[in-house]
Amino acid sequence: MRSSWIEIDLDALRKNTAFIMKRMAPGAKLLAPLKGNAYGHGAVQCARVFAEMGASYFGVAIPEEGVELREAGFKQPILIFGYTFDDSYDLLFDYDLIPNVFTIQQAKALNDMAARRKKRLTIHVSVDTGLHRLGLDLNDRTAACIAEIAAMPNLYVEGIFSMFSTGDQYPDTAYCWMQFHRFMDLCGELSAAGIHIPYRHICDSGATLLFPEMHLEMVRPGSALYGSYCGDVTFPDIEAYPAMSVHSRLACVREIDRGEFVGYNCTWAAQKPSTVGVVPCGYVDGISRIASNHGAVLLHGVRCPIIGNICMDQLMIDITNVTAPQVGDEVVLLGSQGGETITLDEVGAFANTSDTEFICRQGVRLPRYYIENGTRIL
């Protein structure tokens, strides 16, 4: 058994997916994002659950993530959210992946390659409505640019989409609505010009949960599928079941006197005779050094402060208030133990970041174990 590990509750994924699907507008399809190894949860196992629950599409950040899903046997359409460089174009055709296209130059290159391959490549076009990341610039030439792409004989424009910039700010939604109206105005202009694009999608987790009128033909909830609240979306009728928990074991127990320092750079000193525990999990495993001296973990169901600077492979905790700690005792860094819980919100706040960043940063050194019906299956 490894010294530290991650558990993924597949039943929590199912509950999150079922809850989201209940709130989806009639006819809307679910695109399940699996980028970043499914937000750190394991892309192949999560894809299996989402497919069973009725997800129609998958989304990834780069072509190689799509290749992993294809090689695992998944047949669902896979949209690449990020930019596909020309040295990866072969992967689009070899593995039936859908690129995000947002320049005429890229569209022409893909159209030419599709002609050489004697194939018609399905694409989605992205539009920048206010995030100012990827996407076609929104101006009086945007509709004409999309029309030019749609007229290319070897490309099929199946979708058009945009990204909200307010994912961590709900329920402050003024900017979100502004982006939505910009997107819909463009879609209306395309429709008036006779350009029919089957799938329009713009909803992230927050918009999917809050605004059914924005669902259109497809929604892309990411963090909500994995049990993370969306910014300040904590309304009573919104459910979120965190799927990930992070565990380790106590590696050392030592007593120190008042005034003794703990950790690199002597950033913590005992104010009284204290018991220190060493946990073999550090920043290489995804526990941010920023959490030094203000994070916490659970041992015997007791909250124990992280003390001293978090190390590459280890961290230290104050276990003075824990009765009879023993080497090998389970430590919970995210999750529940003995009626107490370290929440996703907390672990994000410990590192001055978001809960989503925390789960995505969990290191590859920690094995993932999957739980169904309370039993470890993998």
C-alpha positions in Angstrom: 0.0 0.0 0.0 1.3 3.4 -0.9 2.1 6.0 1.8 -0.3 8.5 0.2 -3.2 8.0 -2.2 -6.3 9.5 -3.8 -9.8 8.0 -3.7 -12.4 8.8 -6.3 -16.0 8.1 -5.5 -17.7 7.1 -8.7 -21.1 7.2 -7.1 -20.5 10.9 -6.3 -19.8 11.4 -10.0 -23.1 9.7 -10.8 -25.0 11.8 -8.4 -23.5 15.1 -9.7 -24.2 14.0 -13.3 -27.8 13.0 -12.5 -28.4 16.3 -10.7 -27.1 18.4 -13.6 -29.0 16.4 -16.2 -32.2 17.0 -14.3 -31.6 20.8 -14.6 -30.8 20.7 -18.3 -33.2 22.3 -20.7 -35.2 19.7 -22.8 -33.2 18.6 -25.8 -29.9 20.0 -24.6 -26.9 17.6 -24.8 -24.3 17.1 -22.1 -20.6 17.6 -23.1 -18.5 16.2 -20.2 -15.1 17.9 -19.9 -12.3 15.4 -19.3 -9.3 17.7 -19.7 -6.5 17.6 -17.3 -7.0 13.9 -16.6 -10.6 14.6 -15.8 -9.7 17.4 -13.4 -7.2 15.0 -11.7 -9.8 12.3 -11.3 -8.7 9.9 -14.1 -10.0 10.5 -17.6 -10.8 6.9 -18.6 -12.7 5.9 -15.5 -14.6 9.2 -15.4 -15.5 8.9 -19.1 -17.0 5.5 -18.4 -19.3 6.9 -15.7 -20.3 10.0 -17.8 -21.0 7.8 -20.8 -23.2 5.5 -18.7 -25.1 8.5 -17.4 -25.8 9.8 -20.8 -23.1 12.3 -21.8 -23.3 12.8 -25.6 -19.9 14.5 -26.1 -16.6 14.7 -24.3 -14.2 17.7 -24.2 -10.4 17.7 -23.8 -7.8 20.5 -23.9 -5.3 18.9 -26.3 -5.4 16.2 -29.0 -3.4 13.7 -27.0 -6.1 13.7 -24.3 -8.6 12.7 -27.0 -6.2 10.0 -28.2 -6.2 8.5 -24.8 -10.0 8.2 -24.8 -10.1 6.8 -28.3 -7.5 4.1 -27.4 -9.6 3.2 -24.4 -12.5 2.5 -26.7 -14.8 5.5 -26.4 -16.7 6.4 -29.5 -18.4 9.7 -28.4 -17.5 12.8 -30.3 -14.5 14.6 -28.7 -14.1 18.3 -28.9 -10.7 19.8 -28.3 -11.1 23.1 -26.4 -7.6 24.4 -27.0 -5.6 25.3 -30.1 -4.4 22.4 -32.2 -1.0 23.0 -33.7 -0.3 21.9 -37.3 2.1 19.2 -36.1 -0.9 17.5 -34.4 -3.3 17.7 -37.4 -2.8 14.0 -38.2 -4.3 13.1 -34.9 -7.5 14.8 -35.7 -8.0 12.5 -38.7 -6.5 9.4 -37.3 -8.6 9.5 -34.1 -11.7 11.3 -35.3 -11.2 14.4 -33.1 -13.0 17.7 -33.4 -10.8 20.8 -33.4 -11.6 24.3 -32.1 -11.1 26.5 -35.2 -10.9 30.3 -34.9 -8.8 31.5 -37.7 -9.2 31.5 -41.5 -5.7 30.3 -41.9 -6.2 27.2 -39.7 -9.5 26.5 -41.4 -7.9 26.6 -44.9 -5.0 24.3 -43.8 -7.5 21.8 -42.3 -9.7 22.0 -45.4 -6.7 21.2 -47.6 -5.5 18.4 -45.4 -9.1 16.9 -45.4 -9.1 17.0 -49.2 -5.8 15.1 -49.3 -7.2 12.6 -46.9 -10.5 12.4 -48.8 -12.4 13.1 -45.6 -14.7 15.8 -44.3 -13.5 17.1 -41.0 -16.0 18.1 -38.3 -15.1 21.3 -36.5 -16.5 23.7 -33.9 -15.8 27.4 -34.3 -15.1 29.4 -31.2 -15.9 33.1 -30.7 -14.4 35.6 -28.1 -17.3 37.3 -26.4 -15.3 38.8 -23.6 -12.9 36.3 -22.1 -10.2 37.4 -24.6 -8.5 34.1 -24.7 -9.1 31.9 -27.8 -11.8 32.5 -30.4 -12.6 34.7 -33.4 -12.7 38.4 -32.6 -16.2 39.6 -32.4 -16.8 42.5 -34.8 -18.8 43.3 -37.9 -16.7 40.8 -40.0 -17.2 37.8 -37.7 -20.3 36.4 -39.3 -18.7 36.7 -42.8 -15.6 34.9 -41.5 -17.7 32.0 -40.2 -19.6 31.9 -43.5 -16.3 31.6 -45.3 -15.3 28.7 -43.1 -18.7 27.0 -43.4 -18.3 27.2 -47.2 -15.1 25.2 -47.3 -16.1 21.9 -48.9 -14.1 19.6 -46.7 -15.1 21.1 -43.3 -18.4 20.6 -41.5 -19.1 23.3 -38.9 -21.1 21.3 -36.4 -20.8 23.7 -33.5 -20.2 27.3 -32.4 -19.2 28.1 -28.9 -17.8 30.7 -26.5 -16.4 30.8 -23.0 -17.7 32.8 -20.1 -15.2 34.7 -18.0 -17.3 34.7 -14.8 -17.0 31.1 -13.7 -15.7 32.0 -10.2 -18.0 35.0 -9.7 -21.5 33.7 -9.7 -24.1 34.9 -8.8 -22.6 38.2 -10.0 -23.9 37.7 -13.5 -24.0 41.0 -15.4 -20.9 40.3 -17.5 -22.1 36.7 -18.1 -25.4 38.0 -19.5 -23.5 40.5 -21.7 -21.4 37.7 -23.2 -24.5 35.6 -23.7 -26.3 38.4 -25.6 -23.2 39.0 -27.8 -23.1 35.3 -28.6 -26.8 35.1 -29.4 -26.7 38.2 -31.6 -24.0 36.6 -33.6 -25.9 33.3 -33.9 -28.9 35.3 -35.0 -26.9 37.0 -37.7 -25.6 33.7 -38.9 -29.1 32.2 -39.0 -30.4 35.2 -40.9 -27.7 34.6 -43.5 -28.9 31.0 -43.9 -25.9 29.4 -42.0 -27.2 26.6 -39.9 -24.9 25.3 -37.1 -26.4 22.4 -35.2 -24.8 23.0 -31.8 -24.5 26.3 -30.0 -22.8 26.0 -26.5 -21.6 28.5 -24.0 -22.7 27.3 -20.5 -20.0 26.4 -17.9 -21.0 24.8 -14.6 -22.5 27.9 -13.1 -24.6 28.9 -16.1 -25.7 25.3 -16.5 -27.0 25.2 -13.0 -28.5 28.7 -12.9 -29.7 29.6 -16.3 -31.6 27.1 -18.3 -32.4 29.7 -20.9 -28.7 29.7 -21.9 -28.5 25.9 -22.4 -29.2 26.1 -26.1 -28.3 22.7 -27.8 -25.4 21.7 -25.5 -23.9 22.5 -22.1 -20.3 22.0 -20.8 -20.4 21.8 -17.0 -16.9 21.0 -15.8 -16.1 21.4 -12.1 -19.8 20.7 -11.1 -19.5 17.2 -12.5 -16.7 16.5 -10.1 -18.5 18.0 -7.1 -17.0 21.4 -6.9 -19.2 24.4 -6.3 -19.0 27.2 -8.9 -17.5 30.2 -7.3 -20.1 31.4 -4.8 -22.9 29.2 -6.1 -24.1 27.8 -2.8 -27.8 28.1 -3.2 -29.8 25.6 -1.1 -31.2 23.8 -4.2 -27.8 23.1 -5.8 -26.2 19.8 -4.9 -22.5 19.0 -5.2 -20.9 15.7 -4.1 -17.1 16.0 -4.1 -15.7 12.8 -5.8 -12.1 13.2 -4.7 -10.5 12.6 -1.3 -6.8 12.7 -0.5 -5.2 10.4 2.1 -1.9 9.7 3.7 -0.4 8.0 6.7 1.5 9.1 9.8 5.2 8.4 9.2 6.7 9.7 12.4 5.6 11.0 15.9 8.0 13.1 17.9 7.8 15.2 21.0 9.4 18.7 21.1 9.9 21.3 23.8 8.5 24.8 24.0 10.5 27.1 21.7 11.7 24.4 19.3 11.4 25.1 15.6 9.7 22.8 13.0 10.6 22.7 9.3 12.8 24.6 6.8 13.6 28.2 7.6 12.3 27.9 11.2 8.9 29.4 10.4 7.0 27.7 13.2 8.0 27.5 16.9 6.2 25.5 19.6 4.5 27.7 22.1 4.3 24.8 24.6 5.6 21.2 24.7 4.1 19.7 21.6 3.7 16.5 19.6 4.6 16.7 15.9 3.5 14.3 13.2 5.2 13.8 9.8 3.0 13.1 6.8 4.7 11.7 3.6 2.9 14.0 1.2 4.3 17.3 -0.1 4.2 19.9 -2.8 5.3 17.5 -5.5 2.1 15.6 -4.7 -0.1 18.7 -5.1 -0.1 20.1 -1.5 0.8 23.7 -2.1 3.7 25.2 -0.1 1.4 28.3 0.3 -0.6 26.2 2.8 2.4 26.2 5.2 1.4 27.3 8.7 -2.3 27.8 7.9 -3.6 24.6 6.3 -5.0 21.6 8.3 -5.5 17.9 8.0 -7.5 15.3 9.9 -6.1 12.6 12.2 -8.4 10.5 14.4 -11.1 12.9 13.3 -9.3 15.8 14.9 -8.2 18.9 12.9 -4.5 19.2 13.1 -2.7 22.4 11.8 0.0 22.1 9.2 3.1 23.6 10.8 6.4 24.7 9.3 7.0 25.0 5.6 5.6 22.2 3.5 8.4 20.2 2.0 8.8 18.5 -1.4 7.8 15.1 -0.1 6.5 15.7 3.4 4.6 18.0 5.7 4.4 18.3 9.4 1.3 18.7 11.6 0.7 19.6 15.2 -1.0 16.5 16.8 -0.7 17.6 20.4 -4.5 17.2 20.8 -4.7 13.8 19.3 -5.0 10.8 21.7 -2.4 8.0 21.2 -1.3 8.7 17.6 0.6 5.9 16.0 2.8 5.5 12.9 0.6 4.2 10.1 -2.6 6.0 11.3 -4.6 7.4 8.3 -4.4 11.1 7.7 -7.0 12.9 5.5 -5.9 16.0 3.6 -9.2 16.3 1.7 -12.4 14.6 2.8 -14.0 13.3 5.9 -12.9 11.3 9.0 -14.6 10.7 12.3 -17.4 13.2 11.7 -15.1 16.0 10.7 -14.5 17.2 7.1 -11.8 19.2 5.2 -13.8 20.6 2.3 -12.7 21.4 -1.2 -13.3 25.1 -0.5 -11.0 24.9 2.5 -8.1 23.2 0.7 -8.3 25.7 -2.1 -8.3 28.6 0.5 -5.4 27.0 2.3 -3.3 27.6 -0.9 -4.9 30.9 -1.8 -6.4 29.3 -4.9 -9.6 27.7 -6.1 -10.9 24.2 -5.2 -10.7 23.3 -8.9 -7.0 24.1 -9.0 -6.4 22.0 -6.0 -8.0 18.8 -7.4 -6.3 19.4 -10.8 -2.8 19.8 -9.2 -2.8 16.4 -7.4 0.4 14.7 -8.5 0.8 11.7 -10.6 2.8 10.1 -7.8 -0.4 9.5 -5.9 -2.3 6.4 -7.1 -6.0 6.8 -7.8 -8.3 4.2 -6.3 -11.9 4.0 -7.4 -14.8 3.4 -5.1 -18.3 2.1 -6.0 -21.0 1.3 -3.5 -18.5 1.9 -0.8 -16.1 -0.7 -2.1 -12.7 -0.2 -3.8 -12.9 -1.6 -7.3 -9.6 -0.5 -8.8 
